[in-house]
């Protein structure tokens, strides 16, 4: 049975209306600010995307807050074909889950892309916290219950509670799954009635989907599809004309980075070559709150180089702060819906900060630079920040993906191995140079 979304959970709007809204928004004014450089406090072990490394390619982190023991706080992160990994608050690995094997010869294997959290999901007679994962390889949502007692003892805290019969999120058949237009970005939340939802993007398209998590009688978790909504793929330009972002043939401008803000009734979605959308949960029209600098620049795909190259002058329609790709989104949460929206500006290895209450208001930008013994973050996909005290990070923590971890490592043939990991950054080191709030304990994820 198809679920009908409640009014405050609908993610819908007419694409034509959205496109017009995007076109008339002016670029966010440039601020007379300097790029802040913040230092890494510590990092997780290196992951290597080769057979010897288990095809582990770091992507997206989620910070879990223990209900009573700061030593039990965790970072749960995705490693694509390498599966799911769990770190403690000091960056030590304490558990790893393999991604699912192909169900048939020739099928795509599991590939864990993004991860988020649900606190207090009703599973049978108990409430559990969940790590929720998009399996891009198999086009499903996977769920893992978190055991606080095991976490406090630094023992394996996650248990897979995914119903083995979950259906694909977007695909219509097993063969369709293998086309890999599958669940990609992910954001999860609970509404005021305790119902748990997951918004997902579809790879190589502008589609967003919404599912509702449900417990089964066997103690597992499945989900029901609620609805889909398509963001625009082309955009009117000031002065006339239409711009369509250049992609590989047959592909559209996709979304990956996502974060939910139920207190303010919105989901934020980063359309990589376009900018950041605010998608109201009440069914209102999505609004493009900031555009990448390259927005509107004509480009054409060159089959010889398999790249998109500029094919005309810049019309000046782009934003001031984001350099494509727009990637990971995360919210520093305070009471009463206050705080900050952070975005990974992957093209220039920086992060942009917006006001959470007024997300069109730009507040500054920063780079995660090397610490005294640790390198910084480059080509960042996923990130998560929390205002809650985490482990020894008593004033809050930012965890970011590093797509180019150093020092370099080589294989037996002398070839450089693809090397990725996650960096931990003290929130006060971000907040101080940008004059942002530091409010540890102001927000509790279980309230």
C-alpha positions as CSV (number, residue, x, y, z in Angstrom):
1,X,0.0,0.0,0.0
2,X,1.4,3.4,-1.0
3,X,1.8,5.7,2.0
4,X,0.4,9.1,1.6
5,X,2.8,11.7,3.1
6,X,1.5,13.9,5.9
7,X,1.4,17.6,4.9
8,X,4.5,18.6,6.8
9,X,6.5,15.7,5.2
10,X,5.8,16.2,1.5
11,X,8.8,17.0,-0.7
12,X,7.0,18.2,-3.8
13,X,6.9,21.1,-6.3
14,X,6.4,21.6,-10.0
15,X,9.7,21.5,-11.8
16,X,8.8,24.5,-13.9
17,X,8.0,26.6,-10.9
18,X,11.3,25.5,-9.2
19,X,13.3,26.4,-12.3
20,X,11.8,29.9,-12.4
21,X,12.4,30.4,-8.7
22,X,16.1,29.4,-9.2
23,X,16.6,31.8,-12.1
24,X,15.4,34.9,-10.4
25,X,17.4,34.5,-7.2
26,X,20.4,36.9,-7.1
27,X,23.8,35.6,-6.4
28,X,24.7,35.7,-2.7
29,X,26.6,39.0,-2.1
30,X,30.3,38.5,-1.5
31,X,31.5,39.3,2.0
32,X,34.8,41.1,2.8
33,X,36.2,38.1,4.7
34,X,39.3,36.0,4.7
35,X,39.5,32.2,4.4
36,X,40.0,30.8,7.8
37,X,42.4,27.9,8.2
38,X,41.4,25.4,10.9
39,X,43.7,22.5,12.0
40,X,43.0,18.8,12.2
41,X,43.0,17.4,15.7
42,X,43.3,13.7,14.7
43,X,42.6,11.3,11.9
44,X,41.3,7.8,11.3
45,X,43.5,5.1,9.8
46,X,44.1,5.1,6.1
47,X,41.8,3.3,3.7
48,X,43.0,1.9,0.4
49,X,40.8,1.4,-2.6
50,X,42.4,-1.8,-4.0
51,X,42.1,-5.5,-3.4
52,X,44.7,-5.5,-0.7
53,X,42.7,-2.8,1.1
54,X,39.4,-4.4,0.7
55,X,38.3,-1.8,-1.9
56,X,37.8,0.7,1.0
57,X,37.1,4.2,-0.2
58,X,36.0,6.6,2.5
59,X,33.1,8.8,1.8
60,X,30.6,10.0,4.5
61,X,30.7,10.1,8.3
62,X,27.9,10.3,11.0
63,X,28.6,11.2,14.6
64,X,26.6,9.2,17.2
65,X,26.2,10.6,20.7
66,X,26.1,8.0,23.6
67,X,23.3,8.6,26.0
68,X,25.4,8.7,29.1
69,X,29.1,7.9,28.5
70,X,31.3,10.3,26.4
71,X,33.9,7.5,26.0
72,X,31.2,5.6,24.1
73,X,30.6,8.2,21.4
74,X,31.1,6.9,17.9
75,X,31.7,7.9,14.3
76,X,30.0,5.6,11.8
77,X,31.3,6.0,8.2
78,X,30.9,4.6,4.7
79,X,33.8,3.0,2.7
80,X,31.8,2.3,-0.6
81,X,32.6,-1.3,-1.7
82,X,34.6,-1.6,1.6
83,X,31.3,-1.4,3.5
84,X,30.7,0.3,6.8
85,X,33.2,1.2,9.5
86,X,32.9,2.3,13.1
87,X,35.4,4.5,14.9
88,X,35.5,5.6,18.5
89,X,35.9,9.3,19.5
90,X,39.7,9.0,19.3
91,X,39.6,7.8,15.7
92,X,40.3,4.1,16.4
93,X,38.5,1.5,14.3
94,X,36.3,-0.8,16.4
95,X,34.1,-2.5,13.9
96,X,33.6,-3.1,10.1
97,X,30.7,-4.5,8.1
98,X,31.2,-5.8,4.6
99,X,29.0,-4.5,1.8
100,X,26.6,-7.2,0.4
101,X,27.9,-9.6,-2.2
102,X,26.2,-9.6,-5.6
103,X,23.0,-11.7,-5.5
104,X,23.7,-13.2,-8.9
105,X,26.8,-13.7,-11.1
106,X,27.3,-10.4,-13.0
107,X,25.2,-8.3,-10.6
108,X,26.7,-5.2,-8.9
109,X,28.0,-5.7,-5.4
110,X,26.9,-3.5,-2.5
111,X,28.4,-0.1,-2.3
112,X,27.8,2.0,0.8
113,X,27.6,5.7,-0.1
114,X,26.1,7.9,2.7
115,X,25.1,7.4,6.3
116,X,22.9,9.2,8.8
117,X,21.3,8.5,12.2
118,X,17.9,8.0,13.7
119,X,17.6,8.2,17.5
120,X,14.9,6.3,19.4
121,X,13.4,4.1,16.7
122,X,10.7,1.8,18.0
123,X,11.8,-1.8,17.2
124,X,9.6,-4.3,18.9
125,X,9.3,-3.5,22.6
126,X,12.4,-1.3,22.7
127,X,13.7,1.9,21.3
128,X,17.0,1.7,19.4
129,X,19.3,4.2,17.7
130,X,20.0,3.5,14.1
131,X,22.7,4.1,11.6
132,X,20.9,4.4,8.2
133,X,22.9,3.8,5.0
134,X,22.3,4.2,1.3
135,X,23.6,1.1,-0.6
136,X,24.3,2.6,-4.0
137,X,25.3,-0.8,-5.4
138,X,22.1,-2.6,-4.5
139,X,19.7,0.4,-4.5
140,X,18.5,-0.1,-0.9
141,X,18.4,1.5,2.5
142,X,20.3,-0.6,5.1
143,X,19.8,-0.1,8.9
144,X,22.1,-0.9,11.8
145,X,21.0,-0.9,15.5
146,X,23.6,0.7,17.9
147,X,24.2,-0.9,21.3
148,X,25.2,1.7,23.9
149,X,26.7,-0.9,26.2
150,X,29.0,-2.3,23.6
151,X,29.9,1.2,22.5
152,X,31.0,2.2,26.0
153,X,33.2,-0.9,26.2
154,X,34.7,-0.2,22.7
155,X,33.3,-3.5,21.5
156,X,31.4,-4.0,18.2
157,X,28.3,-1.8,18.7
158,X,26.4,-2.3,15.5
159,X,24.0,-5.0,14.5
160,X,22.5,-5.3,11.0
161,X,18.7,-5.1,11.3
162,X,17.9,-4.7,7.6
163,X,14.9,-6.8,6.4
164,X,16.5,-9.2,3.9
165,X,13.5,-8.6,1.6
166,X,13.7,-4.9,1.3
167,X,12.8,-3.6,-2.2
168,X,15.0,-1.3,-4.3
169,X,14.4,2.3,-3.7
170,X,14.3,3.5,-7.3
171,X,14.9,0.5,-9.6
172,X,12.1,-1.6,-11.0
173,X,14.0,-4.9,-11.4
174,X,17.3,-6.6,-10.7
175,X,18.6,-5.7,-14.1
176,X,17.5,-2.1,-13.5
177,X,19.6,-2.1,-10.4
178,X,22.7,-3.0,-12.4
179,X,22.2,0.2,-14.5
180,X,23.3,1.9,-11.2
181,X,20.8,4.8,-11.2
182,X,20.4,4.0,-7.6
183,X,20.1,5.4,-4.1
184,X,23.0,7.8,-3.6
185,X,22.8,10.7,-1.1
186,X,20.8,10.3,2.1
187,X,19.3,12.2,5.0
188,X,17.1,10.9,7.8
189,X,14.9,12.3,10.5
190,X,11.9,11.7,12.8
191,X,8.7,13.8,12.7
192,X,6.9,15.0,15.8
193,X,4.9,11.8,16.0
194,X,8.0,9.6,16.1
195,X,7.8,8.4,12.5
196,X,11.2,7.9,10.8
197,X,11.8,9.1,7.3
198,X,14.7,8.9,4.8
199,X,15.2,11.2,1.9
200,X,17.4,9.8,-0.9
201,X,18.8,11.1,-4.1
202,X,19.1,9.0,-7.3
203,X,22.5,8.7,-8.9
204,X,22.9,10.4,-12.3
205,X,19.5,12.1,-12.1
206,X,17.9,15.1,-10.3
207,X,15.3,12.8,-8.5
208,X,14.8,12.8,-4.8
209,X,12.8,10.0,-3.1
210,X,11.2,9.7,0.3
211,X,10.7,6.4,2.2
212,X,9.3,5.7,5.7
213,X,11.1,3.2,7.9
214,X,8.9,0.5,9.5
215,X,9.6,-2.4,11.9
216,X,8.7,-5.9,10.9
217,X,7.2,-8.6,13.1
218,X,10.6,-10.4,12.9
219,X,12.5,-7.6,14.5
220,X,14.0,-6.2,11.3
221,X,13.5,-2.9,9.5
222,X,12.0,-2.3,6.1
223,X,10.6,0.8,4.4
224,X,7.7,2.0,2.3
225,X,8.0,4.4,-0.6
226,X,6.2,7.7,0.0
227,X,7.0,9.8,-3.1
228,X,9.5,11.2,-5.5
229,X,10.2,14.7,-6.7
230,X,12.4,15.9,-9.5
231,X,14.6,18.9,-9.2
232,X,15.3,20.9,-12.4
233,X,17.9,19.8,-14.9
234,X,18.0,23.1,-16.9
235,X,17.7,26.7,-15.8
236,X,16.6,30.0,-17.3
237,X,19.3,32.6,-17.3
238,X,19.0,36.4,-16.6
239,X,18.6,38.2,-19.9
240,X,17.2,35.1,-21.7
241,X,18.4,31.7,-22.7
242,X,18.6,28.4,-20.8
243,X,21.5,26.7,-19.2
244,X,21.9,22.9,-18.8
245,X,24.9,21.7,-16.8
246,X,27.2,19.6,-18.9
247,X,27.4,15.9,-17.8
248,X,28.5,12.6,-19.3
249,X,26.1,11.4,-22.0
250,X,22.8,10.2,-20.6
251,X,23.4,11.6,-17.2
252,X,21.8,14.5,-15.4
253,X,22.9,17.0,-12.6
254,X,22.8,14.7,-9.6
255,X,22.4,15.4,-5.9
256,X,24.6,13.7,-3.2
257,X,25.1,15.8,-0.1
258,X,21.9,16.0,1.9
259,X,20.8,17.0,5.4
260,X,17.4,17.2,7.2
261,X,16.3,20.1,9.4
262,X,13.0,19.0,10.7
263,X,12.9,21.8,13.4
264,X,12.8,24.3,10.5
265,X,10.8,22.0,8.2
266,X,13.3,21.5,5.4
267,X,15.7,19.1,3.7
268,X,18.8,20.6,2.1
269,X,20.2,19.0,-1.1
270,X,23.4,19.8,-2.8
271,X,23.0,19.4,-6.6
272,X,26.7,19.1,-7.4
273,X,27.0,21.3,-10.6
274,X,24.2,23.7,-9.6
275,X,24.1,24.6,-5.9
276,X,22.2,24.0,-2.6
277,X,18.5,23.6,-2.6
278,X,16.2,24.2,0.4
279,X,13.3,21.7,0.0
280,X,10.4,22.5,2.3
281,X,8.8,19.5,4.1
282,X,5.3,21.2,3.8
283,X,5.1,20.8,0.0
284,X,6.3,24.3,-0.9
285,X,8.6,25.0,-3.8
286,X,12.3,24.2,-3.4
287,X,14.5,27.3,-3.4
288,X,18.1,27.5,-4.6
289,X,19.8,29.2,-1.6
290,X,23.2,29.4,-3.2
291,X,24.7,28.6,-6.6
292,X,28.1,27.3,-7.6
293,X,30.4,29.8,-9.2
294,X,30.2,27.8,-12.5
295,X,26.4,28.1,-12.7
296,X,25.4,29.2,-16.2
297,X,28.8,28.7,-17.8
298,X,28.2,26.9,-21.2
299,X,30.2,23.7,-21.6
300,X,30.2,20.7,-24.0
301,X,31.2,17.1,-23.5
302,X,34.3,16.1,-25.4
303,X,34.3,12.3,-26.2
304,X,38.0,12.4,-26.9
305,X,38.9,13.5,-23.4
306,X,35.7,12.3,-21.7
307,X,35.5,15.7,-20.0
308,X,33.3,18.7,-20.2
309,X,35.0,21.8,-21.5
310,X,33.8,25.5,-21.4
311,X,32.2,26.4,-24.8
312,X,31.3,30.0,-24.2
313,X,31.7,33.0,-22.0
314,X,30.6,33.1,-18.4
315,X,27.3,35.0,-18.2
316,X,27.9,36.0,-14.6
317,X,24.9,34.1,-13.2
318,X,26.9,32.0,-10.7
319,X,27.3,32.3,-6.9
320,X,30.2,33.8,-4.9
321,X,31.1,31.0,-2.5
322,X,30.7,27.5,-3.8
323,X,33.1,25.9,-6.3
324,X,31.7,22.8,-8.0
325,X,31.1,20.2,-6.9
326,X,28.8,21.2,-4.1
327,X,29.0,18.2,-1.8
328,X,28.5,17.3,1.9
329,X,26.0,19.2,3.9
330,X,25.7,19.2,7.7
331,X,24.0,21.3,10.4
332,X,25.5,22.6,13.7
333,X,22.3,22.5,15.8
334,X,21.3,24.7,18.6
335,X,18.1,25.1,20.5
336,X,15.0,26.5,18.8
337,X,16.2,25.8,15.3
338,X,19.2,28.1,15.5
339,X,22.7,27.1,14.3
340,X,24.6,26.8,11.0
341,X,24.5,25.0,7.7
342,X,27.9,23.9,6.5
343,X,28.6,22.8,2.9
344,X,31.7,21.2,1.3
345,X,32.9,23.3,-1.6
346,X,34.8,20.4,-3.2
347,X,36.3,22.3,-6.1
348,X,38.4,24.6,-4.0
349,X,38.8,22.3,-0.9
350,X,36.9,24.7,1.4
351,X,33.7,24.7,3.5
352,X,31.0,27.4,3.4
353,X,28.9,28.4,6.4
354,X,25.4,29.7,6.3
355,X,22.9,30.8,8.9
356,X,20.6,28.0,9.7
357,X,17.6,30.2,10.4
358,X,18.2,32.2,7.3
359,X,20.1,29.9,5.0
360,X,20.5,32.5,2.3
361,X,22.8,34.4,4.7
362,X,26.5,33.6,4.1
363,X,28.6,33.7,7.3
364,X,32.1,32.8,6.2
365,X,34.3,30.0,4.8
366,X,37.2,27.9,6.0
367,X,39.7,25.3,5.0
368,X,40.6,22.2,7.0
369,X,44.4,22.6,6.9
370,X,47.1,20.2,8.1
371,X,47.8,20.0,11.9
372,X,51.2,19.6,13.4
373,X,51.3,15.8,12.7
374,X,48.2,15.3,10.4
375,X,47.4,16.4,6.9
376,X,44.2,18.4,6.1
377,X,41.1,17.6,4.0
378,X,41.0,17.7,0.2
379,X,38.3,16.7,-2.3
380,X,35.8,16.3,0.6
381,X,32.6,14.4,-0.1
382,X,30.9,13.9,3.3
383,X,31.0,15.8,6.6
384,X,29.1,15.9,9.9
385,X,29.2,18.5,12.7
386,X,27.6,18.3,16.1
387,X,27.3,20.8,18.9
388,X,27.0,18.0,21.5
389,X,30.1,17.1,23.5
390,X,31.8,14.0,21.9
391,X,34.6,12.1,23.6
392,X,37.4,14.5,24.4
393,X,35.8,17.1,22.0
394,X,33.8,18.8,24.8
395,X,32.9,21.8,22.7
396,X,31.6,19.9,19.7
397,X,33.1,18.1,16.8
398,X,33.4,18.3,13.0
399,X,34.3,15.2,11.1
400,X,35.2,15.5,7.4
401,X,36.2,13.1,4.6
402,X,39.7,13.5,3.1
403,X,39.8,12.3,-0.5
404,X,43.6,12.7,-0.8
405,X,45.1,11.3,2.4
406,X,48.8,11.6,2.9
407,X,51.5,10.4,3.2
408,X,51.2,8.5,0.0
409,X,51.5,4.7,0.0
410,X,52.6,2.5,-2.9
411,X,51.8,-1.1,-3.8
412,X,54.3,-3.8,-4.6
413,X,54.6,-2.4,-8.2
414,X,55.5,1.0,-7.0
415,X,52.0,2.4,-7.9
416,X,50.4,5.0,-5.7
417,X,47.4,3.5,-3.8
418,X,44.2,5.5,-3.6
419,X,44.2,6.6,0.0
420,X,41.3,8.2,2.0
421,X,40.2,8.7,5.6
422,X,38.4,11.0,8.0
423,X,39.7,14.0,9.9
424,X,38.4,15.2,13.3
425,X,38.3,18.9,13.9
426,X,37.4,20.8,17.2
427,X,34.4,22.9,16.7
428,X,35.9,25.8,18.6
429,X,38.7,25.9,16.1
430,X,36.1,26.5,13.3
431,X,34.0,28.9,15.3
432,X,36.6,31.2,16.8
433,X,38.0,32.7,13.6
434,X,34.6,32.9,12.0
435,X,33.0,34.4,15.1
436,X,30.4,31.6,15.4
437,X,28.7,30.3,18.5
438,X,30.1,27.6,20.7
439,X,27.2,26.0,22.6
440,X,28.1,22.5,23.9
441,X,25.1,20.8,25.4
442,X,22.7,23.4,24.0
443,X,21.2,20.7,21.7
444,X,20.6,17.0,22.7
445,X,19.8,14.6,19.8
446,X,17.5,12.6,22.1
447,X,15.2,15.6,23.0
